[in-house]
Amino acid sequence: MYSLRAKDTPTVSTPLTWDEVAATGESGDPQTLRFSHSQALSRVEEHADLFAPVLTQQQTLPKLE
């Protein structure tokens, strides 16, 4: 889900690829995962909506006992 964070200079909460998560872990620099509104729009153009499959993905969840 994409959403602006309420800050003086808002960043955007955006889905990530596993490669981005791994690269950030290796670099140790969490700033690589901070996105401005314009970067978020560029990400959607480049990757499409990474969250979109969640809307149609069929899941089978285990029964809770």
mmCIF file as Biopython writes it, N, C-alpha, C and O atoms, coordinates in Angstrom:
data_model
#
loop_
_atom_site.group_PDB
_atom_site.id
_atom_site.type_symbol
_atom_site.label_atom_id
_atom_site.label_alt_id
_atom_site.label_comp_id
_atom_site.label_asym_id
_atom_site.label_entity_id
_atom_site.label_seq_id
_atom_site.pdbx_PDB_ins_code
_atom_site.Cartn_x
_atom_site.Cartn_y
_atom_site.Cartn_z
_atom_site.occupancy
_atom_site.B_iso_or_equiv
_atom_site.auth_seq_id
_atom_site.auth_asym_id
_atom_site.pdbx_PDB_model_num
ATOM 1   N N  . MET A ? 1  ? 0.849  -1.161  0.000   1.0 0.0 1  A 1 
ATOM 2   C CA . MET A ? 1  ? 0.000  0.000   0.000   1.0 0.0 1  A 1 
ATOM 3   C C  . MET A ? 1  ? 0.901  1.234   0.000   1.0 0.0 1  A 1 
ATOM 4   O O  . MET A ? 1  ? 1.880  1.295   0.744   1.0 0.0 1  A 1 
ATOM 5   N N  . TYR A ? 2  ? 0.579  2.173   -0.803  1.0 0.0 2  A 1 
ATOM 6   C CA . TYR A ? 2  ? 1.333  3.415   -0.888  1.0 0.0 2  A 1 
ATOM 7   C C  . TYR A ? 2  ? 0.618  4.472   -0.053  1.0 0.0 2  A 1 
ATOM 8   O O  . TYR A ? 2  ? -0.586 4.678   -0.205  1.0 0.0 2  A 1 
ATOM 9   N N  . SER A ? 3  ? 1.353  5.136   0.821   1.0 0.0 3  A 1 
ATOM 10  C CA . SER A ? 3  ? 0.736  6.225   1.587   1.0 0.0 3  A 1 
ATOM 11  C C  . SER A ? 3  ? 1.820  7.200   2.035   1.0 0.0 3  A 1 
ATOM 12  O O  . SER A ? 3  ? 2.942  6.816   2.366   1.0 0.0 3  A 1 
ATOM 13  N N  . LEU A ? 4  ? 1.436  8.487   2.032   1.0 0.0 4  A 1 
ATOM 14  C CA . LEU A ? 4  ? 2.351  9.522   2.504   1.0 0.0 4  A 1 
ATOM 15  C C  . LEU A ? 4  ? 2.400  9.500   4.019   1.0 0.0 4  A 1 
ATOM 16  O O  . LEU A ? 4  ? 1.372  9.344   4.678   1.0 0.0 4  A 1 
ATOM 17  N N  . ARG A ? 5  ? 3.577  9.656   4.562   1.0 0.0 5  A 1 
ATOM 18  C CA . ARG A ? 5  ? 3.733  9.754   6.013   1.0 0.0 5  A 1 
ATOM 19  C C  . ARG A ? 5  ? 3.591  11.218  6.404   1.0 0.0 5  A 1 
ATOM 20  O O  . ARG A ? 5  ? 4.095  12.104  5.714   1.0 0.0 5  A 1 
ATOM 21  N N  . ALA A ? 6  ? 2.916  11.464  7.492   1.0 0.0 6  A 1 
ATOM 22  C CA . ALA A ? 6  ? 2.652  12.835  7.942   1.0 0.0 6  A 1 
ATOM 23  C C  . ALA A ? 6  ? 3.900  13.421  8.597   1.0 0.0 6  A 1 
ATOM 24  O O  . ALA A ? 6  ? 4.128  13.247  9.794   1.0 0.0 6  A 1 
ATOM 25  N N  . LYS A ? 7  ? 4.692  14.111  7.803   1.0 0.0 7  A 1 
ATOM 26  C CA . LYS A ? 7  ? 5.932  14.753  8.264   1.0 0.0 7  A 1 
ATOM 27  C C  . LYS A ? 7  ? 6.066  16.086  7.541   1.0 0.0 7  A 1 
ATOM 28  O O  . LYS A ? 7  ? 5.363  16.337  6.562   1.0 0.0 7  A 1 
ATOM 29  N N  . ASP A ? 8  ? 6.961  16.935  8.015   1.0 0.0 8  A 1 
ATOM 30  C CA . ASP A ? 8  ? 7.218  18.192  7.321   1.0 0.0 8  A 1 
ATOM 31  C C  . ASP A ? 8  ? 7.623  17.943  5.869   1.0 0.0 8  A 1 
ATOM 32  O O  . ASP A ? 8  ? 7.140  18.613  4.956   1.0 0.0 8  A 1 
ATOM 33  N N  . THR A ? 9  ? 8.503  16.986  5.669   1.0 0.0 9  A 1 
ATOM 34  C CA . THR A ? 9  ? 8.866  16.541  4.326   1.0 0.0 9  A 1 
ATOM 35  C C  . THR A ? 9  ? 8.425  15.087  4.234   1.0 0.0 9  A 1 
ATOM 36  O O  . THR A ? 9  ? 9.162  14.188  4.640   1.0 0.0 9  A 1 
ATOM 37  N N  . PRO A ? 10 ? 7.220  14.847  3.700   1.0 0.0 10 A 1 
ATOM 38  C CA . PRO A ? 10 ? 6.683  13.486  3.740   1.0 0.0 10 A 1 
ATOM 39  C C  . PRO A ? 10 ? 7.452  12.503  2.865   1.0 0.0 10 A 1 
ATOM 40  O O  . PRO A ? 10 ? 7.878  12.823  1.755   1.0 0.0 10 A 1 
ATOM 41  N N  . THR A ? 11 ? 7.611  11.312  3.394   1.0 0.0 11 A 1 
ATOM 42  C CA . THR A ? 11 ? 8.126  10.189  2.614   1.0 0.0 11 A 1 
ATOM 43  C C  . THR A ? 11 ? 6.942  9.271   2.338   1.0 0.0 11 A 1 
ATOM 44  O O  . THR A ? 11 ? 5.865  9.442   2.909   1.0 0.0 11 A 1 
ATOM 45  N N  . VAL A ? 12 ? 7.149  8.310   1.467   1.0 0.0 12 A 1 
ATOM 46  C CA . VAL A ? 12 ? 6.048  7.436   1.057   1.0 0.0 12 A 1 
ATOM 47  C C  . VAL A ? 12 ? 6.313  6.013   1.516   1.0 0.0 12 A 1 
ATOM 48  O O  . VAL A ? 12 ? 7.398  5.467   1.317   1.0 0.0 12 A 1 
ATOM 49  N N  . SER A ? 13 ? 5.299  5.427   2.134   1.0 0.0 13 A 1 
ATOM 50  C CA . SER A ? 13 ? 5.342  4.010   2.440   1.0 0.0 13 A 1 
ATOM 51  C C  . SER A ? 13 ? 5.045  3.276   1.133   1.0 0.0 13 A 1 
ATOM 52  O O  . SER A ? 13 ? 4.005  3.503   0.514   1.0 0.0 13 A 1 
ATOM 53  N N  . THR A ? 14 ? 5.950  2.404   0.716   1.0 0.0 14 A 1 
ATOM 54  C CA . THR A ? 14 ? 5.808  1.734   -0.574  1.0 0.0 14 A 1 
ATOM 55  C C  . THR A ? 14 ? 6.242  0.275   -0.476  1.0 0.0 14 A 1 
ATOM 56  O O  . THR A ? 14 ? 7.142  -0.046  0.300   1.0 0.0 14 A 1 
ATOM 57  N N  . PRO A ? 15 ? 5.623  -0.606  -1.242  1.0 0.0 15 A 1 
ATOM 58  C CA . PRO A ? 15 ? 6.094  -1.992  -1.263  1.0 0.0 15 A 1 
ATOM 59  C C  . PRO A ? 15 ? 7.525  -2.059  -1.777  1.0 0.0 15 A 1 
ATOM 60  O O  . PRO A ? 15 ? 7.956  -1.217  -2.564  1.0 0.0 15 A 1 
ATOM 61  N N  . LEU A ? 16 ? 8.249  -3.067  -1.323  1.0 0.0 16 A 1 
ATOM 62  C CA . LEU A ? 16 ? 9.642  -3.268  -1.722  1.0 0.0 16 A 1 
ATOM 63  C C  . LEU A ? 16 ? 9.797  -4.620  -2.393  1.0 0.0 16 A 1 
ATOM 64  O O  . LEU A ? 16 ? 8.989  -5.528  -2.194  1.0 0.0 16 A 1 
ATOM 65  N N  . THR A ? 17 ? 10.842 -4.738  -3.187  1.0 0.0 17 A 1 
ATOM 66  C CA . THR A ? 17 ? 11.200 -6.054  -3.709  1.0 0.0 17 A 1 
ATOM 67  C C  . THR A ? 17 ? 12.121 -6.716  -2.686  1.0 0.0 17 A 1 
ATOM 68  O O  . THR A ? 17 ? 12.741 -6.032  -1.873  1.0 0.0 17 A 1 
ATOM 69  N N  . TRP A ? 18 ? 12.211 -8.041  -2.726  1.0 0.0 18 A 1 
ATOM 70  C CA . TRP A ? 18 ? 13.109 -8.735  -1.811  1.0 0.0 18 A 1 
ATOM 71  C C  . TRP A ? 18 ? 14.557 -8.366  -2.107  1.0 0.0 18 A 1 
ATOM 72  O O  . TRP A ? 18 ? 15.390 -8.341  -1.201  1.0 0.0 18 A 1 
ATOM 73  N N  . ASP A ? 19 ? 14.858 -8.080  -3.365  1.0 0.0 19 A 1 
ATOM 74  C CA . ASP A ? 19 ? 16.223 -7.654  -3.717  1.0 0.0 19 A 1 
ATOM 75  C C  . ASP A ? 19 ? 16.570 -6.337  -3.028  1.0 0.0 19 A 1 
ATOM 76  O O  . ASP A ? 19 ? 17.696 -6.163  -2.562  1.0 0.0 19 A 1 
ATOM 77  N N  . GLU A ? 20 ? 15.608 -5.402  -2.960  1.0 0.0 20 A 1 
ATOM 78  C CA . GLU A ? 20 ? 15.851 -4.125  -2.282  1.0 0.0 20 A 1 
ATOM 79  C C  . GLU A ? 20 ? 16.078 -4.330  -0.788  1.0 0.0 20 A 1 
ATOM 80  O O  . GLU A ? 20 ? 16.932 -3.679  -0.186  1.0 0.0 20 A 1 
ATOM 81  N N  . VAL A ? 21 ? 15.313 -5.231  -0.201  1.0 0.0 21 A 1 
ATOM 82  C CA . VAL A ? 21 ? 15.477 -5.523  1.225   1.0 0.0 21 A 1 
ATOM 83  C C  . VAL A ? 21 ? 16.860 -6.115  1.480   1.0 0.0 21 A 1 
ATOM 84  O O  . VAL A ? 21 ? 17.557 -5.706  2.408   1.0 0.0 21 A 1 
ATOM 85  N N  . ALA A ? 22 ? 17.252 -7.082  0.649   1.0 0.0 22 A 1 
ATOM 86  C CA . ALA A ? 22 ? 18.566 -7.722  0.812   1.0 0.0 22 A 1 
ATOM 87  C C  . ALA A ? 22 ? 19.699 -6.715  0.619   1.0 0.0 22 A 1 
ATOM 88  O O  . ALA A ? 22 ? 20.656 -6.698  1.393   1.0 0.0 22 A 1 
ATOM 89  N N  . ALA A ? 23 ? 19.591 -5.881  -0.409  1.0 0.0 23 A 1 
ATOM 90  C CA . ALA A ? 23 ? 20.651 -4.897  -0.677  1.0 0.0 23 A 1 
ATOM 91  C C  . ALA A ? 23 ? 20.780 -3.905  0.473   1.0 0.0 23 A 1 
ATOM 92  O O  . ALA A ? 23 ? 21.890 -3.504  0.825   1.0 0.0 23 A 1 
ATOM 93  N N  . THR A ? 24 ? 19.672 -3.514  1.050   1.0 0.0 24 A 1 
ATOM 94  C CA . THR A ? 24 ? 19.717 -2.588  2.180   1.0 0.0 24 A 1 
ATOM 95  C C  . THR A ? 24 ? 20.342 -3.264  3.393   1.0 0.0 24 A 1 
ATOM 96  O O  . THR A ? 24 ? 21.112 -2.639  4.122   1.0 0.0 24 A 1 
ATOM 97  N N  . GLY A ? 25 ? 20.018 -4.535  3.616   1.0 0.0 25 A 1 
ATOM 98  C CA . GLY A ? 25 ? 20.646 -5.271  4.710   1.0 0.0 25 A 1 
ATOM 99  C C  . GLY A ? 25 ? 22.146 -5.368  4.536   1.0 0.0 25 A 1 
ATOM 100 O O  . GLY A ? 25 ? 22.898 -5.241  5.502   1.0 0.0 25 A 1 
ATOM 101 N N  . GLU A ? 26 ? 22.588 -5.595  3.300   1.0 0.0 26 A 1 
ATOM 102 C CA . GLU A ? 26 ? 24.018 -5.705  3.024   1.0 0.0 26 A 1 
ATOM 103 C C  . GLU A ? 26 ? 24.732 -4.360  3.187   1.0 0.0 26 A 1 
ATOM 104 O O  . GLU A ? 26 ? 25.848 -4.295  3.702   1.0 0.0 26 A 1 
ATOM 105 N N  . SER A ? 27 ? 24.069 -3.291  2.739   1.0 0.0 27 A 1 
ATOM 106 C CA . SER A ? 27 ? 24.711 -1.967  2.825   1.0 0.0 27 A 1 
ATOM 107 C C  . SER A ? 27 ? 24.633 -1.392  4.234   1.0 0.0 27 A 1 
ATOM 108 O O  . SER A ? 27 ? 25.473 -0.581  4.624   1.0 0.0 27 A 1 
ATOM 109 N N  . GLY A ? 28 ? 23.625 -1.810  5.000   1.0 0.0 28 A 1 
ATOM 110 C CA . GLY A ? 28 ? 23.443 -1.267  6.344   1.0 0.0 28 A 1 
ATOM 111 C C  . GLY A ? 28 ? 22.916 0.163   6.343   1.0 0.0 28 A 1 
ATOM 112 O O  . GLY A ? 28 ? 22.933 0.828   7.379   1.0 0.0 28 A 1 
ATOM 113 N N  . ASP A ? 29 ? 22.448 0.646   5.189   1.0 0.0 29 A 1 
ATOM 114 C CA . ASP A ? 29 ? 21.969 2.017   5.082   1.0 0.0 29 A 1 
ATOM 115 C C  . ASP A ? 29 ? 20.459 2.046   4.849   1.0 0.0 29 A 1 
ATOM 116 O O  . ASP A ? 29 ? 20.016 1.913   3.708   1.0 0.0 29 A 1 
ATOM 117 N N  . PRO A ? 30 ? 19.660 2.218   5.908   1.0 0.0 30 A 1 
ATOM 118 C CA . PRO A ? 30 ? 18.206 2.226   5.752   1.0 0.0 30 A 1 
ATOM 119 C C  . PRO A ? 30 ? 17.691 3.416   4.938   1.0 0.0 30 A 1 
ATOM 120 O O  . PRO A ? 30 ? 16.536 3.419   4.513   1.0 0.0 30 A 1 
ATOM 121 N N  . GLN A ? 31 ? 18.534 4.419   4.720   1.0 0.0 31 A 1 
ATOM 122 C CA . GLN A ? 31 ? 18.107 5.586   3.935   1.0 0.0 31 A 1 
ATOM 123 C C  . GLN A ? 31 ? 17.796 5.211   2.488   1.0 0.0 31 A 1 
ATOM 124 O O  . GLN A ? 31 ? 17.079 5.935   1.797   1.0 0.0 31 A 1 
ATOM 125 N N  . THR A ? 32 ? 18.333 4.085   2.030   1.0 0.0 32 A 1 
ATOM 126 C CA . THR A ? 32 ? 18.053 3.668   0.653   1.0 0.0 32 A 1 
ATOM 127 C C  . THR A ? 32 ? 16.590 3.282   0.472   1.0 0.0 32 A 1 
ATOM 128 O O  . THR A ? 32 ? 16.108 3.153   -0.653  1.0 0.0 32 A 1 
ATOM 129 N N  . LEU A ? 33 ? 15.889 3.098   1.587   1.0 0.0 33 A 1 
ATOM 130 C CA . LEU A ? 33 ? 14.470 2.728   1.516   1.0 0.0 33 A 1 
ATOM 131 C C  . LEU A ? 33 ? 13.544 3.897   1.850   1.0 0.0 33 A 1 
ATOM 132 O O  . LEU A ? 33 ? 12.373 3.687   2.165   1.0 0.0 33 A 1 
ATOM 133 N N  . ARG A ? 34 ? 14.057 5.115   1.783   1.0 0.0 34 A 1 
ATOM 134 C CA . ARG A ? 34 ? 13.227 6.311   1.963   1.0 0.0 34 A 1 
ATOM 135 C C  . ARG A ? 34 ? 12.863 6.842   0.589   1.0 0.0 34 A 1 
ATOM 136 O O  . ARG A ? 34 ? 13.737 7.059   -0.250  1.0 0.0 34 A 1 
ATOM 137 N N  . PHE A ? 35 ? 11.572 7.051   0.357   1.0 0.0 35 A 1 
ATOM 138 C CA . PHE A ? 35 ? 11.110 7.470   -0.953  1.0 0.0 35 A 1 
ATOM 139 C C  . PHE A ? 35 ? 10.256 8.725   -0.847  1.0 0.0 35 A 1 
ATOM 140 O O  . PHE A ? 35 ? 9.365  8.816   -0.002  1.0 0.0 35 A 1 
ATOM 141 N N  . SER A ? 36 ? 10.542 9.695   -1.719  1.0 0.0 36 A 1 
ATOM 142 C CA . SER A ? 36 ? 9.707  10.890  -1.817  1.0 0.0 36 A 1 
ATOM 143 C C  . SER A ? 36 ? 8.492  10.560  -2.692  1.0 0.0 36 A 1 
ATOM 144 O O  . SER A ? 36 ? 8.421  9.487   -3.290  1.0 0.0 36 A 1 
ATOM 145 N N  . HIS A ? 37 ? 7.546  11.487  -2.759  1.0 0.0 37 A 1 
ATOM 146 C CA . HIS A ? 37 ? 6.363  11.237  -3.586  1.0 0.0 37 A 1 
ATOM 147 C C  . HIS A ? 37 ? 6.744  11.056  -5.058  1.0 0.0 37 A 1 
ATOM 148 O O  . HIS A ? 37 ? 6.166  10.212  -5.742  1.0 0.0 37 A 1 
ATOM 149 N N  . SER A ? 38 ? 7.701  11.831  -5.550  1.0 0.0 38 A 1 
ATOM 150 C CA . SER A ? 38 ? 8.089  11.696  -6.961  1.0 0.0 38 A 1 
ATOM 151 C C  . SER A ? 38 ? 8.825  10.379  -7.200  1.0 0.0 38 A 1 
ATOM 152 O O  . SER A ? 38 ? 8.666  9.768   -8.257  1.0 0.0 38 A 1 
ATOM 153 N N  . GLN A ? 39 ? 9.629  9.934   -6.232  1.0 0.0 39 A 1 
ATOM 154 C CA . GLN A ? 39 ? 10.298 8.634   -6.370  1.0 0.0 39 A 1 
ATOM 155 C C  . GLN A ? 39 ? 9.271  7.506   -6.362  1.0 0.0 39 A 1 
ATOM 156 O O  . GLN A ? 39 ? 9.417  6.531   -7.099  1.0 0.0 39 A 1 
ATOM 157 N N  . ALA A ? 40 ? 8.242  7.629   -5.539  1.0 0.0 40 A 1 
ATOM 158 C CA . ALA A ? 40 ? 7.202  6.598   -5.477  1.0 0.0 40 A 1 
ATOM 159 C C  . ALA A ? 40 ? 6.487  6.488   -6.818  1.0 0.0 40 A 1 
ATOM 160 O O  . ALA A ? 40 ? 6.216  5.382   -7.286  1.0 0.0 40 A 1 
ATOM 161 N N  . LEU A ? 41 ? 6.181  7.620   -7.437  1.0 0.0 41 A 1 
ATOM 162 C CA . LEU A ? 41 ? 5.524  7.588   -8.744  1.0 0.0 41 A 1 
ATOM 163 C C  . LEU A ? 41 ? 6.437  6.965   -9.794  1.0 0.0 41 A 1 
ATOM 164 O O  . LEU A ? 41 ? 5.972  6.222   -10.657 1.0 0.0 41 A 1 
ATOM 165 N N  . SER A ? 42 ? 7.722  7.259   -9.726  1.0 0.0 42 A 1 
ATOM 166 C CA . SER A ? 42 ? 8.682  6.649   -10.656 1.0 0.0 42 A 1 
ATOM 167 C C  . SER A ? 42 ? 8.765  5.146   -10.448 1.0 0.0 42 A 1 
ATOM 168 O O  . SER A ? 42 ? 8.898  4.387   -11.408 1.0 0.0 42 A 1 
ATOM 169 N N  . ARG A ? 43 ? 8.685  4.715   -9.186  1.0 0.0 43 A 1 
ATOM 170 C CA . ARG A ? 43 ? 8.716  3.280   -8.878  1.0 0.0 43 A 1 
ATOM 171 C C  . ARG A ? 43 ? 7.525  2.568   -9.497  1.0 0.0 43 A 1 
ATOM 172 O O  . ARG A ? 43 ? 7.668  1.468   -10.030 1.0 0.0 43 A 1 
ATOM 173 N N  . VAL A ? 44 ? 6.345  3.188   -9.430  1.0 0.0 44 A 1 
ATOM 174 C CA . VAL A ? 44 ? 5.150  2.573   -10.016 1.0 0.0 44 A 1 
ATOM 175 C C  . VAL A ? 44 ? 5.317  2.471   -11.528 1.0 0.0 44 A 1 
ATOM 176 O O  . VAL A ? 44 ? 4.943  1.463   -12.126 1.0 0.0 44 A 1 
ATOM 177 N N  . GLU A ? 45 ? 5.875  3.504   -12.147 1.0 0.0 45 A 1 
ATOM 178 C CA . GLU A ? 45 ? 6.122  3.452   -13.593 1.0 0.0 45 A 1 
ATOM 179 C C  . GLU A ? 45 ? 7.111  2.339   -13.944 1.0 0.0 45 A 1 
ATOM 180 O O  . GLU A ? 45 ? 6.940  1.646   -14.948 1.0 0.0 45 A 1 
ATOM 181 N N  . GLU A ? 46 ? 8.142  2.171   -13.118 1.0 0.0 46 A 1 
ATOM 182 C CA . GLU A ? 46 ? 9.187  1.183   -13.403 1.0 0.0 46 A 1 
ATOM 183 C C  . GLU A ? 46 ? 8.757  -0.247  -13.078 1.0 0.0 46 A 1 
ATOM 184 O O  . GLU A ? 46 ? 8.986  -1.160  -13.871 1.0 0.0 46 A 1 
ATOM 185 N N  . HIS A ? 47 ? 8.140  -0.442  -11.925 1.0 0.0 47 A 1 
ATOM 186 C CA . HIS A ? 47 ? 7.836  -1.799  -11.445 1.0 0.0 47 A 1 
ATOM 187 C C  . HIS A ? 47 ? 6.363  -2.166  -11.535 1.0 0.0 47 A 1 
ATOM 188 O O  . HIS A ? 47 ? 5.995  -3.300  -11.229 1.0 0.0 47 A 1 
ATOM 189 N N  . ALA A ? 48 ? 5.519  -1.238  -11.944 1.0 0.0 48 A 1 
ATOM 190 C CA . ALA A ? 48 ? 4.067  -1.374  -11.828 1.0 0.0 48 A 1 
ATOM 191 C C  . ALA A ? 48 ? 3.729  -1.338  -10.335 1.0 0.0 48 A 1 
ATOM 192 O O  . ALA A ? 48 ? 4.571  -0.956  -9.522  1.0 0.0 48 A 1 
ATOM 193 N N  . ASP A ? 49 ? 2.546  -1.717  -9.981  1.0 0.0 49 A 1 
ATOM 194 C CA . ASP A ? 49 ? 2.144  -1.684  -8.580  1.0 0.0 49 A 1 
ATOM 195 C C  . ASP A ? 49 ? 2.521  -3.016  -7.933  1.0 0.0 49 A 1 
ATOM 196 O O  . ASP A ? 49 ? 1.849  -4.024  -8.149  1.0 0.0 49 A 1 
ATOM 197 N N  . LEU A ? 50 ? 3.590  -3.021  -7.142  1.0 0.0 50 A 1 
ATOM 198 C CA . LEU A ? 50 ? 4.061  -4.258  -6.512  1.0 0.0 50 A 1 
ATOM 199 C C  . LEU A ? 50 ? 3.033  -4.862  -5.559  1.0 0.0 50 A 1 
ATOM 200 O O  . LEU A ? 50 ? 3.104  -6.048  -5.234  1.0 0.0 50 A 1 
ATOM 201 N N  . PHE A ? 51 ? 2.082  -4.048  -5.114  1.0 0.0 51 A 1 
ATOM 202 C CA . PHE A ? 51 ? 1.072  -4.522  -4.175  1.0 0.0 51 A 1 
ATOM 203 C C  . PHE A ? 51 ? -0.150 -5.118  -4.890  1.0 0.0 51 A 1 
ATOM 204 O O  . PHE A ? 51 ? -0.953 -5.802  -4.256  1.0 0.0 51 A 1 
ATOM 205 N N  . ALA A ? 52 ? -0.300 -4.875  -6.173  1.0 0.0 52 A 1 
ATOM 206 C CA . ALA A ? 52 ? -1.490 -5.286  -6.926  1.0 0.0 52 A 1 
ATOM 207 C C  . ALA A ? 52 ? -1.822 -6.778  -6.813  1.0 0.0 52 A 1 
ATOM 208 O O  . ALA A ? 52 ? -2.997 -7.111  -6.661  1.0 0.0 52 A 1 
ATOM 209 N N  . PRO A ? 53 ? -0.852 -7.686  -6.878  1.0 0.0 53 A 1 
ATOM 210 C CA . PRO A ? 53 ? -1.205 -9.105  -6.796  1.0 0.0 53 A 1 
ATOM 211 C C  . PRO A ? 53 ? -1.930 -9.493  -5.502  1.0 0.0 53 A 1 
ATOM 212 O O  . PRO A ? 53 ? -2.659 -10.484 -5.477  1.0 0.0 53 A 1 
ATOM 213 N N  . VAL A ? 54 ? -1.739 -8.738  -4.459  1.0 0.0 54 A 1 
ATOM 214 C CA . VAL A ? 54 ? -2.404 -9.040  -3.188  1.0 0.0 54 A 1 
ATOM 215 C C  . VAL A ? 54 ? -3.928 -8.958  -3.327  1.0 0.0 54 A 1 
ATOM 216 O O  . VAL A ? 54 ? -4.662 -9.648  -2.619  1.0 0.0 54 A 1 
ATOM 217 N N  . LEU A ? 55 ? -4.388 -8.117  -4.237  1.0 0.0 55 A 1 
ATOM 218 C CA . LEU A ? 55 ? -5.823 -7.925  -4.401  1.0 0.0 55 A 1 
ATOM 219 C C  . LEU A ? 55 ? -6.509 -9.114  -5.060  1.0 0.0 55 A 1 
ATOM 220 O O  . LEU A ? 55 ? -7.713 -9.301  -4.885  1.0 0.0 55 A 1 
ATOM 221 N N  . THR A ? 56 ? -5.770 -9.920  -5.812  1.0 0.0 56 A 1 
ATOM 222 C CA . THR A ? 56 ? -6.374 -11.041 -6.531  1.0 0.0 56 A 1 
ATOM 223 C C  . THR A ? 56 ? -5.810 -12.402 -6.137  1.0 0.0 56 A 1 
ATOM 224 O O  . THR A ? 56 ? -6.333 -13.431 -6.566  1.0 0.0 56 A 1 
ATOM 225 N N  . GLN A ? 57 ? -4.766 -12.423 -5.338  1.0 0.0 57 A 1 
ATOM 226 C CA . GLN A ? 57 ? -4.125 -13.686 -4.955  1.0 0.0 57 A 1 
ATOM 227 C C  . GLN A ? 57 ? -5.058 -14.514 -4.083  1.0 0.0 57 A 1 
ATOM 228 O O  . GLN A ? 57 ? -5.597 -14.022 -3.092  1.0 0.0 57 A 1 
ATOM 229 N N  . GLN A ? 58 ? -5.243 -15.773 -4.459  1.0 0.0 58 A 1 
ATOM 230 C CA . GLN A ? 58 ? -6.047 -16.694 -3.661  1.0 0.0 58 A 1 
ATOM 231 C C  . GLN A ? 58 ? -5.162 -17.318 -2.594  1.0 0.0 58 A 1 
ATOM 232 O O  . GLN A ? 58 ? -4.044 -17.750 -2.871  1.0 0.0 58 A 1 
ATOM 233 N N  . GLN A ? 59 ? -5.672 -17.359 -1.382  1.0 0.0 59 A 1 
ATOM 234 C CA . GLN A ? 59 ? -4.900 -17.920 -0.278  1.0 0.0 59 A 1 
ATOM 235 C C  . GLN A ? 59 ? -5.731 -18.939 0.472   1.0 0.0 59 A 1 
ATOM 236 O O  . GLN A ? 59 ? -6.954 -18.824 0.560   1.0 0.0 59 A 1 
ATOM 237 N N  . THR A ? 60 ? -5.058 -19.926 1.004   1.0 0.0 60 A 1 
ATOM 238 C CA . THR A ? 60 ? -5.691 -20.879 1.889   1.0 0.0 60 A 1 
ATOM 239 C C  . THR A ? 60 ? -5.017 -20.746 3.242   1.0 0.0 60 A 1 
ATOM 240 O O  . THR A ? 60 ? -3.828 -21.028 3.384   1.0 0.0 60 A 1 
ATOM 241 N N  . LEU A ? 61 ? -5.764 -20.327 4.208   1.0 0.0 61 A 1 
ATOM 242 C CA . LEU A ? 61 ? -5.207 -20.117 5.539   1.0 0.0 61 A 1 
ATOM 243 C C  . LEU A ? 61 ? -5.543 -21.313 6.427   1.0 0.0 61 A 1 
ATOM 244 O O  . LEU A ? 61 ? -6.607 -21.914 6.279   1.0 0.0 61 A 1 
ATOM 245 N N  . PRO A ? 62 ? -4.650 -21.659 7.343   1.0 0.0 62 A 1 
ATOM 246 C CA . PRO A ? 62 ? -4.946 -22.775 8.243   1.0 0.0 62 A 1 
ATOM 247 C C  . PRO A ? 62 ? -6.055 -22.393 9.220   1.0 0.0 62 A 1 
ATOM 248 O O  . PRO A ? 62 ? -6.236 -21.223 9.556   1.0 0.0 62 A 1 
ATOM 249 N N  . LYS A ? 63 ? -6.780 -23.393 9.658   1.0 0.0 63 A 1 
ATOM 250 C CA . LYS A ? 63 ? -7.830 -23.168 10.659  1.0 0.0 63 A 1 
ATOM 251 C C  . LYS A ? 63 ? -7.169 -22.910 12.008  1.0 0.0 63 A 1 
ATOM 252 O O  . LYS A ? 63 ? -6.190 -23.559 12.376  1.0 0.0 63 A 1 
ATOM 253 N N  . LEU A ? 64 ? -7.725 -21.953 12.729  1.0 0.0 64 A 1 
ATOM 254 C CA . LEU A ? 64 ? -7.233 -21.677 14.077  1.0 0.0 64 A 1 
ATOM 255 C C  . LEU A ? 64 ? -8.003 -22.547 15.060  1.0 0.0 64 A 1 
ATOM 256 O O  . LEU A ? 64 ? -9.220 -22.701 14.957  1.0 0.0 64 A 1 
ATOM 257 N N  . GLU A ? 65 ? -7.292 -23.097 15.988  1.0 0.0 65 A 1 
ATOM 258 C CA . GLU A ? 65 ? -7.953 -23.958 16.974  1.0 0.0 65 A 1 
ATOM 259 C C  . GLU A ? 65 ? -7.968 -23.296 18.314  1.0 0.0 65 A 1 
ATOM 260 O O  . GLU A ? 65 ? -8.482 -23.864 19.278  1.0 0.0 65 A 1 
#
